[in-house]
Amino acid sequence: MPKSSPAPRLTRNGVTFTVTVEFKDYKCLVPQDTLIKLCKSQDPQLDLIATYRAYEGKIRGVARRLIAAGVAGTPMRLESKYF
């Protein structure tokens, strides 16, 4: 049976989530400013979890590629420069 990842969580720094690369789990953080830039929003009341879910495929793909490339960080911070 496949292992399920914990649901993304809203923190004061952004949204945390877990990705699995080569059978190992990695904690990641997509900061609030990265989410705002991804969706090109000017809304100060932006729903960060909804934005994360809208771009989840792209966000998780970038996280996996950074981890596979050996970029360090605990949690792995997905800054806007990676998108």
VMD Tcl script that builds the backbone (N, CA, C; Angstrom):
set m [mol new atoms 249]
animate dup $m
set s [atomselect $m all]
$s set {name element resname resid chain x y z} {
  {N N MET 1 A 0.843 -1.175 0.000}
  {CA C MET 1 A 0.000 0.000 0.000}
  {C C MET 1 A 0.890 1.241 0.000}
  {N N PRO 2 A 0.628 2.212 -0.902}
  {CA C PRO 2 A 1.447 3.416 -0.948}
  {C C PRO 2 A 1.299 4.257 0.310}
  {N N LYS 3 A 2.408 4.861 0.695}
  {CA C LYS 3 A 2.419 5.734 1.862}
  {C C LYS 3 A 1.860 7.099 1.457}
  {N N SER 4 A 0.997 7.653 2.285}
  {CA C SER 4 A 0.452 8.971 1.971}
  {C C SER 4 A 1.248 10.049 2.699}
  {N N SER 5 A 1.385 11.189 2.053}
  {CA C SER 5 A 2.093 12.321 2.651}
  {C C SER 5 A 1.156 13.087 3.565}
  {N N PRO 6 A 1.711 13.681 4.615}
  {CA C PRO 6 A 0.863 14.532 5.458}
  {C C PRO 6 A 0.320 15.703 4.636}
  {N N ALA 7 A -0.817 16.200 5.025}
  {CA C ALA 7 A -1.423 17.338 4.331}
  {C C ALA 7 A -0.545 18.573 4.502}
  {N N PRO 8 A -0.554 19.469 3.518}
  {CA C PRO 8 A 0.197 20.713 3.685}
  {C C PRO 8 A -0.328 21.484 4.885}
  {N N ARG 9 A 0.576 22.212 5.536}
  {CA C ARG 9 A 0.210 22.952 6.751}
  {C C ARG 9 A 0.579 24.412 6.610}
  {N N LEU 10 A -0.327 25.267 7.030}
  {CA C LEU 10 A -0.078 26.701 7.032}
  {C C LEU 10 A 0.724 27.060 8.279}
  {N N THR 11 A 1.822 27.792 8.092}
  {CA C THR 11 A 2.631 28.287 9.207}
  {C C THR 11 A 2.774 29.800 9.053}
  {N N ARG 12 A 3.401 30.433 10.009}
  {CA C ARG 12 A 3.575 31.885 9.896}
  {C C ARG 12 A 4.557 32.250 8.788}
  {N N ASN 13 A 5.344 31.281 8.319}
  {CA C ASN 13 A 6.321 31.529 7.255}
  {C C ASN 13 A 5.828 31.169 5.862}
  {N N GLY 14 A 4.731 30.442 5.782}
  {CA C GLY 14 A 4.226 29.981 4.490}
  {C C GLY 14 A 3.524 28.648 4.651}
  {N N VAL 15 A 3.713 27.762 3.678}
  {CA C VAL 15 A 3.077 26.446 3.709}
  {C C VAL 15 A 4.165 25.379 3.738}
  {N N THR 16 A 4.071 24.465 4.705}
  {CA C THR 16 A 5.006 23.341 4.770}
  {C C THR 16 A 4.337 22.104 4.187}
  {N N PHE 17 A 5.156 21.249 3.594}
  {CA C PHE 17 A 4.671 20.008 3.005}
  {C C PHE 17 A 5.837 19.027 2.941}
  {N N THR 18 A 5.531 17.791 2.630}
  {CA C THR 18 A 6.543 16.742 2.560}
  {C C THR 18 A 6.553 16.133 1.163}
  {N N VAL 19 A 7.754 15.909 0.634}
  {CA C VAL 19 A 7.892 15.176 -0.622}
  {C C VAL 19 A 8.796 13.979 -0.369}
  {N N THR 20 A 8.626 12.962 -1.168}
  {CA C THR 20 A 9.446 11.760 -1.071}
  {C C THR 20 A 10.326 11.672 -2.312}
  {N N VAL 21 A 11.626 11.542 -2.081}
  {CA C VAL 21 A 12.591 11.378 -3.161}
  {C C VAL 21 A 13.435 10.165 -2.815}
  {N N GLU 22 A 13.443 9.184 -3.698}
  {CA C GLU 22 A 14.189 7.944 -3.496}
  {C C GLU 22 A 13.892 7.330 -2.128}
  {N N PHE 23 A 12.626 7.203 -1.819}
  {CA C PHE 23 A 12.116 6.546 -0.609}
  {C C PHE 23 A 12.420 7.287 0.692}
  {N N LYS 24 A 12.856 8.530 0.604}
  {CA C LYS 24 A 13.141 9.329 1.795}
  {C C LYS 24 A 12.240 10.561 1.787}
  {N N ASP 25 A 11.669 10.888 2.955}
  {CA C ASP 25 A 10.790 12.050 3.083}
  {C C ASP 25 A 11.602 13.302 3.404}
  {N N TYR 26 A 11.232 14.395 2.774}
  {CA C TYR 26 A 11.876 15.686 2.988}
  {C C TYR 26 A 10.816 16.722 3.308}
  {N N LYS 27 A 11.056 17.490 4.359}
  {CA C LYS 27 A 10.146 18.571 4.722}
  {C C LYS 27 A 10.527 19.802 3.901}
  {N N CYS 28 A 9.514 20.455 3.359}
  {CA C CYS 28 A 9.731 21.620 2.505}
  {C C CYS 28 A 8.861 22.779 2.965}
  {N N LEU 29 A 9.282 23.976 2.615}
  {CA C LEU 29 A 8.531 25.188 2.920}
  {C C LEU 29 A 8.469 26.041 1.665}
  {N N VAL 30 A 7.267 26.414 1.292}
  {CA C VAL 30 A 7.100 27.400 0.226}
  {C C VAL 30 A 6.642 28.681 0.922}
  {N N PRO 31 A 7.536 29.692 0.966}
  {CA C PRO 31 A 7.227 30.918 1.701}
  {C C PRO 31 A 6.036 31.679 1.109}
  {N N GLN 32 A 5.441 32.492 1.949}
  {CA C GLN 32 A 4.282 33.286 1.547}
  {C C GLN 32 A 4.600 34.142 0.323}
  {N N ASP 33 A 5.760 34.797 0.299}
  {CA C ASP 33 A 6.081 35.667 -0.836}
  {C C ASP 33 A 6.233 34.885 -2.138}
  {N N THR 34 A 6.698 33.641 -2.060}
  {CA C THR 34 A 6.788 32.806 -3.257}
  {C C THR 34 A 5.397 32.478 -3.781}
  {N N LEU 35 A 4.478 32.134 -2.883}
  {CA C LEU 35 A 3.104 31.839 -3.300}
  {C C LEU 35 A 2.450 33.064 -3.932}
  {N N ILE 36 A 2.693 34.232 -3.364}
  {CA C ILE 36 A 2.128 35.471 -3.912}
  {C C ILE 36 A 2.667 35.721 -5.321}
  {N N LYS 37 A 3.968 35.506 -5.514}
  {CA C LYS 37 A 4.563 35.711 -6.843}
  {C C LYS 37 A 4.078 34.668 -7.839}
  {N N LEU 38 A 3.898 33.424 -7.392}
  {CA C LEU 38 A 3.416 32.370 -8.288}
  {C C LEU 38 A 2.060 32.708 -8.891}
  {N N CYS 39 A 1.167 33.210 -8.066}
  {CA C CYS 39 A -0.187 33.493 -8.561}
  {C C CYS 39 A -0.353 34.949 -8.983}
  {N N LYS 40 A 0.721 35.735 -8.876}
  {CA C LYS 40 A 0.702 37.146 -9.289}
  {C C LYS 40 A -0.431 37.917 -8.625}
  {N N SER 41 A -0.571 37.710 -7.330}
  {CA C SER 41 A -1.662 38.333 -6.579}
  {C C SER 41 A -1.196 39.587 -5.848}
  {N N GLN 42 A -2.099 40.524 -5.718}
  {CA C GLN 42 A -1.866 41.717 -4.913}
  {C C GLN 42 A -2.734 41.682 -3.659}
  {N N ASP 43 A -3.462 40.594 -3.467}
  {CA C ASP 43 A -4.427 40.473 -2.370}
  {C C ASP 43 A -3.717 40.174 -1.052}
  {N N PRO 44 A -3.776 41.082 -0.067}
  {CA C PRO 44 A -3.129 40.825 1.225}
  {C C PRO 44 A -3.823 39.715 2.022}
  {N N GLN 45 A -5.026 39.345 1.651}
  {CA C GLN 45 A -5.777 38.289 2.339}
  {C C GLN 45 A -5.752 36.977 1.549}
  {N N LEU 46 A -4.747 36.783 0.723}
  {CA C LEU 46 A -4.636 35.606 -0.124}
  {C C LEU 46 A -4.726 34.320 0.697}
  {N N ASP 47 A -5.527 33.375 0.246}
  {CA C ASP 47 A -5.645 32.062 0.891}
  {C C ASP 47 A -4.433 31.230 0.457}
  {N N LEU 48 A -3.450 31.109 1.340}
  {CA C LEU 48 A -2.190 30.453 0.985}
  {C C LEU 48 A -2.352 28.968 0.711}
  {N N ILE 49 A -3.201 28.289 1.463}
  {CA C ILE 49 A -3.417 26.853 1.223}
  {C C ILE 49 A -4.085 26.648 -0.137}
  {N N ALA 50 A -5.074 27.461 -0.470}
  {CA C ALA 50 A -5.739 27.352 -1.778}
  {C C ALA 50 A -4.744 27.635 -2.904}
  {N N THR 51 A -3.875 28.607 -2.692}
  {CA C THR 51 A -2.858 28.920 -3.695}
  {C C THR 51 A -1.877 27.763 -3.826}
  {N N TYR 52 A -1.445 27.205 -2.696}
  {CA C TYR 52 A -0.559 26.038 -2.733}
  {C C TYR 52 A -1.215 24.913 -3.542}
  {N N ARG 53 A -2.469 24.620 -3.253}
  {CA C ARG 53 A -3.170 23.532 -3.944}
  {C C ARG 53 A -3.300 23.809 -5.447}
  {N N ALA 54 A -3.511 25.065 -5.818}
  {CA C ALA 54 A -3.636 25.417 -7.231}
  {C C ALA 54 A -2.321 25.181 -7.990}
  {N N TYR 55 A -1.197 25.347 -7.311}
  {CA C TYR 55 A 0.117 25.195 -7.932}
  {C C TYR 55 A 0.880 23.988 -7.384}
  {N N GLU 56 A 0.187 23.085 -6.740}
  {CA C GLU 56 A 0.831 21.967 -6.040}
  {C C GLU 56 A 1.722 21.125 -6.947}
  {N N GLY 57 A 1.271 20.796 -8.123}
  {CA C GLY 57 A 2.082 19.984 -9.036}
  {C C GLY 57 A 3.403 20.650 -9.363}
  {N N LYS 58 A 3.345 21.919 -9.680}
  {CA C LYS 58 A 4.550 22.678 -10.005}
  {C C LYS 58 A 5.461 22.798 -8.780}
  {N N ILE 59 A 4.885 23.113 -7.628}
  {CA C ILE 59 A 5.658 23.284 -6.390}
  {C C ILE 59 A 6.352 21.979 -6.007}
  {N N ARG 60 A 5.622 20.880 -6.021}
  {CA C ARG 60 A 6.204 19.588 -5.639}
  {C C ARG 60 A 7.269 19.143 -6.645}
  {N N GLY 61 A 7.061 19.425 -7.913}
  {CA C GLY 61 A 8.056 19.086 -8.932}
  {C C GLY 61 A 9.360 19.837 -8.716}
  {N N VAL 62 A 9.258 21.128 -8.432}
  {CA C VAL 62 A 10.451 21.936 -8.153}
  {C C VAL 62 A 11.152 21.408 -6.904}
  {N N ALA 63 A 10.399 21.090 -5.872}
  {CA C ALA 63 A 10.992 20.560 -4.633}
  {C C ALA 63 A 11.758 19.267 -4.909}
  {N N ARG 64 A 11.155 18.352 -5.650}
  {CA C ARG 64 A 11.837 17.079 -5.958}
  {C C ARG 64 A 13.116 17.311 -6.760}
  {N N ARG 65 A 13.063 18.213 -7.737}
  {CA C ARG 65 A 14.258 18.484 -8.548}
  {C C ARG 65 A 15.374 19.111 -7.714}
  {N N LEU 66 A 15.024 20.033 -6.821}
  {CA C LEU 66 A 16.043 20.654 -5.970}
  {C C LEU 66 A 16.686 19.630 -5.040}
  {N N ILE 67 A 15.879 18.775 -4.459}
  {CA C ILE 67 A 16.406 17.740 -3.559}
  {C C ILE 67 A 17.303 16.784 -4.332}
  {N N ALA 68 A 16.860 16.346 -5.504}
  {CA C ALA 68 A 17.661 15.433 -6.324}
  {C C ALA 68 A 18.979 16.081 -6.747}
  {N N ALA 69 A 18.977 17.411 -6.907}
  {CA C ALA 69 A 20.191 18.134 -7.295}
  {C C ALA 69 A 21.121 18.392 -6.111}
  {N N GLY 70 A 20.676 18.051 -4.897}
  {CA C GLY 70 A 21.530 18.199 -3.724}
  {C C GLY 70 A 21.451 19.546 -3.031}
  {N N VAL 71 A 20.452 20.347 -3.359}
  {CA C VAL 71 A 20.280 21.630 -2.671}
  {C C VAL 71 A 19.902 21.334 -1.223}
  {N N ALA 72 A 20.632 21.936 -0.288}
  {CA C ALA 72 A 20.443 21.635 1.135}
  {C C ALA 72 A 19.414 22.553 1.776}
  {N N GLY 73 A 18.907 22.098 2.902}
  {CA C GLY 73 A 17.997 22.910 3.693}
  {C C GLY 73 A 17.017 22.049 4.460}
  {N N THR 74 A 16.789 22.418 5.711}
  {CA C THR 74 A 15.802 21.716 6.533}
  {C C THR 74 A 14.981 22.754 7.266}
  {N N PRO 75 A 13.798 23.045 6.849}
  {CA C PRO 75 A 13.164 22.480 5.661}
  {C C PRO 75 A 13.739 23.103 4.385}
  {N N MET 76 A 13.538 22.416 3.287}
  {CA C MET 76 A 13.941 22.932 1.976}
  {C C MET 76 A 13.051 24.134 1.661}
  {N N ARG 77 A 13.649 25.322 1.485}
  {CA C ARG 77 A 12.879 26.542 1.174}
  {C C ARG 77 A 12.803 26.715 -0.336}
  {N N LEU 78 A 11.596 26.788 -0.835}
  {CA C LEU 78 A 11.385 26.987 -2.263}
  {C C LEU 78 A 11.175 28.476 -2.526}
  {N N GLU 79 A 12.262 29.170 -2.735}
  {CA C GLU 79 A 12.207 30.610 -2.992}
  {C C GLU 79 A 11.687 30.849 -4.408}
  {N N SER 80 A 11.212 32.049 -4.654}
  {CA C SER 80 A 10.616 32.367 -5.958}
  {C C SER 80 A 11.622 32.236 -7.099}
  {N N LYS 81 A 12.913 32.369 -6.824}
  {CA C LYS 81 A 13.927 32.257 -7.884}
  {C C LYS 81 A 13.957 30.866 -8.523}
  {N N TYR 82 A 13.416 29.858 -7.847}
  {CA C TYR 82 A 13.409 28.500 -8.388}
  {C C TYR 82 A 12.265 28.256 -9.370}
  {N N PHE 83 A 11.352 29.208 -9.484}
  {CA C PHE 83 A 10.200 29.039 -10.366}
  {C C PHE 83 A 10.408 29.829 -11.601}
}
mol reanalyze $m
mol bondsrecalc $m
mol representation Tube
mol addrep $m
